[in-house]
Amino acid sequence: MPSPQIAISTADITTLAVDAIVNAANTRLLGGGGVDGAIHRAAGPGLLAECRTLGGCATGSAKITGGYDLPARHVIHAVGPVWHEGTRDEAAQLAGCYRQAIELAGEHGLKTIAFAAISCGIYGYPPDEAATVAVGAVRAALAGAPSIEEVTFVCFEPRVKAAFERALQADSAG
């Protein structure tokens, strides 16, 4: 079986017709600012109603819901860490988000998944460090999720996209 394709995009994640988009969620899972708010607005009230039944989500973890009014069939809500200069196990928590999202996608037999740049916005995680963690965690987790054929990292800002491009290139070279 060929390795899954890993790509980087600057698309609007709410417009992607993939099996799942991964939301950079907060622990309450009830929407918020940035990509989280955009996903909730685009998905419509059904997403919020389902999220209310989930009891929140711990930092470093992920939960899956339907996609509702989105072109994506599912939303995987991943709660990344707030950056504290790397002093609070942020790398392990961030890796957990990506790993659990891949595991959930695999458990549901999904083939295509698009990730927001988790923790790179208001949570302040430095993009170069976040991208290295993300690419490594996804690459490792894909071994246990053979259904996944394509992973896309969706980066809204050019500096975040550049960081993911560097991390993917370094990972491919090594």
C-alpha positions as CSV (number, residue, x, y, z in Angstrom):
1,M,0.0,0.0,0.0
2,P,1.4,3.4,-0.9
3,S,2.2,6.0,1.7
4,P,-0.4,8.6,2.3
5,Q,0.1,11.9,0.5
6,I,0.9,14.9,2.7
7,A,0.2,18.3,1.4
8,I,0.1,21.9,2.6
9,S,-2.6,24.4,1.6
10,T,-3.7,28.0,2.3
11,A,-7.4,27.2,1.5
12,D,-10.3,28.1,3.7
13,I,-10.6,24.9,5.7
14,T,-14.4,25.3,5.9
15,T,-14.7,24.9,2.1
16,L,-12.8,21.6,1.8
17,A,-14.7,18.5,0.7
18,V,-12.7,16.0,2.7
19,D,-13.8,13.2,5.1
20,A,-12.7,15.3,8.1
21,I,-11.4,18.7,9.0
22,V,-9.5,19.1,12.2
23,N,-10.6,22.1,14.3
24,A,-8.2,23.9,16.6
25,A,-10.8,23.8,19.4
26,N,-10.9,24.9,23.0
27,T,-11.6,22.6,25.9
28,R,-15.3,23.5,26.0
29,L,-15.8,22.6,22.3
30,L,-18.5,25.3,22.0
31,G,-16.8,27.5,19.4
32,G,-14.7,30.5,19.8
33,G,-12.5,32.8,17.7
34,G,-10.3,32.1,14.8
35,V,-10.7,28.9,12.9
36,D,-12.8,27.4,15.7
37,G,-15.4,30.1,15.3
38,A,-15.3,30.0,11.5
39,I,-15.9,26.2,11.5
40,H,-18.8,26.5,13.9
41,R,-20.4,29.3,11.9
42,A,-20.0,27.4,8.6
43,A,-21.3,24.1,10.1
44,G,-24.5,25.6,11.5
45,P,-26.3,25.0,14.8
46,G,-26.2,21.2,14.6
47,L,-22.4,21.2,15.3
48,L,-22.9,23.2,18.5
49,A,-25.7,21.0,19.6
50,E,-23.6,17.9,19.2
51,C,-20.6,19.4,20.8
52,R,-22.7,20.2,23.9
53,T,-23.3,16.5,24.3
54,L,-19.5,15.7,24.4
55,G,-18.7,17.1,27.8
56,G,-15.7,19.1,26.5
57,C,-12.3,17.7,25.6
58,A,-8.9,17.7,27.5
59,T,-5.9,19.6,26.1
60,G,-3.9,17.2,24.0
61,S,-7.0,15.1,23.0
62,A,-9.5,15.1,20.2
63,K,-13.2,14.2,19.6
64,I,-15.2,13.6,16.4
65,T,-18.6,15.0,15.4
66,G,-20.6,15.2,12.2
67,G,-19.8,18.0,9.7
68,Y,-23.4,19.3,9.4
69,D,-23.5,22.1,6.8
70,L,-19.8,21.8,6.0
71,P,-18.6,20.0,2.8
72,A,-16.5,17.8,5.2
73,R,-18.4,14.8,6.5
74,H,-16.8,15.1,10.0
75,V,-15.1,17.6,12.3
76,I,-12.4,16.4,14.6
77,H,-12.0,18.8,17.5
78,A,-8.4,18.8,18.7
79,V,-7.5,20.9,21.8
80,G,-4.0,22.2,21.5
81,P,-1.9,23.7,24.3
82,V,-1.4,27.3,25.0
83,W,2.3,28.1,24.6
84,H,4.2,28.7,27.8
85,E,7.8,28.8,26.4
86,G,7.8,25.0,26.3
87,T,7.8,24.7,30.0
88,R,4.4,22.8,30.4
89,D,4.8,19.8,28.2
90,E,3.3,21.6,25.2
91,A,5.1,19.5,22.6
92,A,3.6,16.2,24.0
93,Q,0.2,17.8,24.2
94,L,0.4,19.1,20.7
95,A,1.6,15.7,19.4
96,G,-1.3,14.1,21.2
97,C,-3.8,16.3,19.3
98,Y,-2.5,15.2,15.9
99,R,-2.0,11.6,16.9
100,Q,-5.6,11.3,18.3
101,A,-7.0,13.0,15.3
102,I,-5.4,10.5,13.0
103,E,-6.5,7.6,15.3
104,L,-10.1,8.8,15.2
105,A,-10.0,9.2,11.4
106,G,-8.6,5.7,11.1
107,E,-11.2,4.2,13.5
108,H,-13.9,5.8,11.3
109,G,-12.3,4.5,8.1
110,L,-11.8,8.0,6.8
111,K,-9.5,8.6,3.8
112,T,-8.9,12.3,3.6
113,I,-8.2,14.7,6.5
114,A,-7.3,18.4,6.7
115,F,-5.7,19.9,9.8
116,A,-5.8,23.5,10.9
117,A,-2.5,24.7,12.3
118,I,-3.3,23.7,15.9
119,S,-2.2,26.2,18.6
120,C,-0.5,28.5,16.1
121,G,-3.0,31.3,16.4
122,I,-4.1,32.9,19.6
123,Y,-2.5,30.1,21.7
124,G,0.8,31.4,20.6
125,Y,2.7,28.3,19.7
126,P,5.8,29.2,17.5
127,P,5.0,28.0,14.0
128,D,8.4,26.3,13.3
129,E,8.2,24.3,16.5
130,A,4.5,23.5,16.1
131,A,5.0,22.4,12.5
132,T,7.9,20.0,13.4
133,V,5.7,18.4,16.1
134,A,2.7,18.2,13.8
135,V,4.5,16.6,10.9
136,G,6.3,14.1,13.1
137,A,3.2,13.1,15.0
138,V,1.1,12.7,11.9
139,R,3.8,10.7,10.1
140,A,4.1,8.4,13.1
141,A,0.3,8.0,13.6
142,L,-0.3,7.2,9.9
143,A,1.3,3.8,10.4
144,G,-1.7,2.8,12.5
145,A,-4.3,4.2,10.2
146,P,-4.1,2.5,6.8
147,S,-7.4,3.9,5.6
148,I,-6.0,7.4,5.4
149,E,-4.8,8.3,1.8
150,E,-4.3,12.1,2.1
151,V,-3.4,14.5,4.9
152,T,-3.5,18.3,4.3
153,F,-2.1,20.9,6.6
154,V,-4.2,24.0,6.1
155,C,-2.2,27.1,7.0
156,F,-4.0,30.5,7.0
157,E,-1.0,32.7,7.4
158,P,2.1,32.7,5.0
159,R,4.6,32.4,7.9
160,V,2.8,29.3,9.2
161,K,2.6,27.8,5.8
162,A,6.4,28.4,5.3
163,A,7.0,26.7,8.7
164,F,5.0,23.6,7.7
165,E,6.8,23.5,4.3
166,R,10.2,23.5,6.1
167,A,9.1,20.8,8.6
168,L,7.7,18.6,5.8
169,Q,10.8,19.0,3.8
170,A,13.1,18.2,6.8
171,D,10.9,15.2,7.6
172,S,11.0,13.9,4.0
173,A,14.8,14.4,3.9
174,G,15.4,12.5,7.1
